[in-house]
Amino acid sequence: MKFSNIPRLIFRDIPRVAIGIILLVAIAINFANIVGRYMFLAPLSWAEEVLSFLVIWGVCLGASAVTYDRRHLSMDVFVGIYPPMFRRMLDGVILAAIIGFCGFASIQAWQIVKIMAANGQVSITAEIPMTVPYAGFVVGFAMIVLAAIAESVTRRINPMSKTQDGYDL
């Protein structure tokens, strides 16, 4: 396995597999809830809450794959007309913004996880520790930072790679 494949595996492929598993679990819970509600008149009281937590984790993990593939929304209408040096500088500014904002968000989310853990707070119906859904934000934002750095380094190591929009940086 080439070095350039390892970051792709960690920040894109594994999160995609995890999202697939999360979706299958969510479908199974939703199906069981439907059967319980309409066949036995006994829905799963915890299903909606757990489904919400699964969505949180799926979105947070998916953000890593989106970041690694450089598929975030961007205003790139005029990028193609800029000289390569300006595009590289713009790419550096974007990378610094991602690291700064998402790094800050990850640290703040960690503070919330610590508070939830200290309070022993659990969800209302499923009684899941609230550290579980909030940890998704810690992991998600941290993975965005690492994925952005890994993608940037990988692109510098492999100059043949291009951004998602096809422009060399």
C-alpha positions in Angstrom: 0.0 0.0 0.0 1.4 3.4 -1.0 1.7 6.1 1.6 -0.8 8.3 -0.3 -3.4 5.6 0.1 -3.2 5.5 3.9 -4.7 8.9 4.5 -7.4 8.2 1.9 -8.2 4.9 3.8 -8.3 6.7 7.2 -10.1 9.9 6.3 -12.4 8.8 3.4 -12.8 5.0 3.0 -13.2 4.0 6.7 -15.6 6.8 7.4 -17.7 5.8 4.4 -17.9 2.2 5.6 -18.8 3.4 9.1 -21.6 5.6 7.6 -22.9 2.5 5.7 -23.0 0.5 8.9 -24.7 3.4 10.7 -27.3 3.6 7.9 -27.9 -0.2 8.1 -28.3 0.0 11.9 -30.7 3.0 11.5 -32.8 1.1 9.0 -33.0 -1.9 11.2 -34.0 0.2 14.2 -36.6 2.1 12.1 -38.0 -1.2 10.7 -38.2 -2.7 14.2 -40.0 0.4 15.4 -42.5 0.3 12.6 -43.2 -3.4 13.2 -43.6 -2.8 16.9 -45.8 0.2 16.4 -48.2 -1.2 13.8 -48.2 -4.9 14.5 -47.9 -5.0 18.3 -49.0 -1.5 19.2 -45.8 -1.2 21.1 -43.2 1.2 19.5 -39.7 1.3 20.7 -39.6 4.3 23.0 -35.9 4.8 22.5 -35.8 4.5 18.7 -36.1 8.2 17.7 -33.5 9.2 20.2 -31.0 6.6 19.0 -31.7 7.4 15.4 -30.9 11.1 16.1 -27.6 10.1 17.7 -26.8 7.8 14.7 -27.4 10.7 12.3 -25.1 12.9 14.3 -22.3 10.4 14.1 -23.0 9.7 10.4 -22.8 13.4 9.5 -19.7 14.0 11.6 -17.9 11.0 10.1 -19.1 12.0 6.6 -17.5 15.5 7.0 -14.1 13.8 7.1 -14.7 12.1 3.8 -16.1 15.3 2.2 -13.1 17.3 3.4 -10.6 14.7 2.2 -12.2 14.7 -1.3 -12.4 18.5 -1.2 -16.1 18.4 -1.9 -17.2 21.1 0.5 -19.2 23.9 -1.0 -16.9 26.6 -2.3 -17.1 29.8 -4.3 -14.8 28.8 -7.1 -16.4 30.5 -10.1 -13.2 32.6 -10.8 -10.6 30.2 -9.5 -9.6 29.0 -13.0 -8.6 32.5 -14.1 -6.3 33.2 -11.2 -2.6 32.5 -11.6 -1.3 29.3 -9.9 0.6 31.2 -7.3 -2.6 33.0 -6.1 -4.5 29.7 -6.1 -1.8 28.2 -3.9 -2.0 31.2 -1.5 -5.8 30.9 -1.5 -5.5 27.2 -0.8 -3.2 28.0 2.2 -5.7 30.5 3.6 -8.6 28.0 3.2 -6.5 25.3 4.9 -5.6 27.6 7.8 -9.3 28.6 8.2 -10.3 24.9 8.3 -7.7 24.1 10.9 -8.5 27.2 13.0 -12.3 27.0 13.0 -12.7 23.2 13.1 -9.8 22.8 15.6 -11.5 25.4 17.9 -14.9 23.6 17.4 -13.3 20.3 18.3 -11.8 21.7 21.5 -15.1 23.3 22.5 -17.0 20.1 21.8 -14.4 18.3 24.1 -15.2 20.7 26.9 -18.9 19.9 26.5 -18.1 16.1 26.6 -16.2 16.7 29.8 -19.1 18.6 31.3 -21.6 15.9 30.3 -19.3 13.2 31.7 -18.9 15.1 35.0 -22.6 15.5 35.4 -23.4 11.9 34.4 -26.1 13.2 32.1 -27.9 10.6 30.0 -30.5 10.8 27.3 -34.2 10.8 28.3 -35.5 7.6 26.9 -32.6 5.5 25.8 -30.5 6.5 28.9 -27.4 6.7 26.7 -24.6 8.8 28.2 -24.7 12.2 26.5 -21.0 12.0 26.0 -21.8 9.5 23.2 -23.5 11.9 20.8 -21.4 14.9 21.8 -18.2 12.9 21.2 -19.3 12.7 17.6 -18.6 16.4 17.2 -15.2 16.1 18.8 -14.2 13.2 16.5 -15.9 14.8 13.5 -14.2 18.3 13.8 -10.8 16.7 14.7 -11.1 14.4 11.6 -11.9 17.4 9.4 -8.7 19.1 10.6 -6.6 16.0 10.1 -8.3 15.2 6.7 -7.6 18.7 5.4 -4.0 18.5 6.4 -3.6 15.0 5.0 -5.2 15.9 1.7 -3.0 19.0 1.4 0.2 17.0 2.2 -0.8 14.2 -0.1 -1.5 16.6 -3.0 1.9 18.2 -2.4 3.6 14.8 -2.4 1.8 13.7 -5.5 1.9 16.8 -7.8 -0.3 15.0 -10.4 -3.3 15.1 -8.2 -5.8 17.9 -8.7 -8.5 19.5 -6.7 -12.0 18.2 -7.0 -12.8 21.0 -9.5 -9.9 20.0 -11.6 -7.6 22.9 -11.0 -3.9 22.4 -10.1 -2.9 24.0 -6.9 
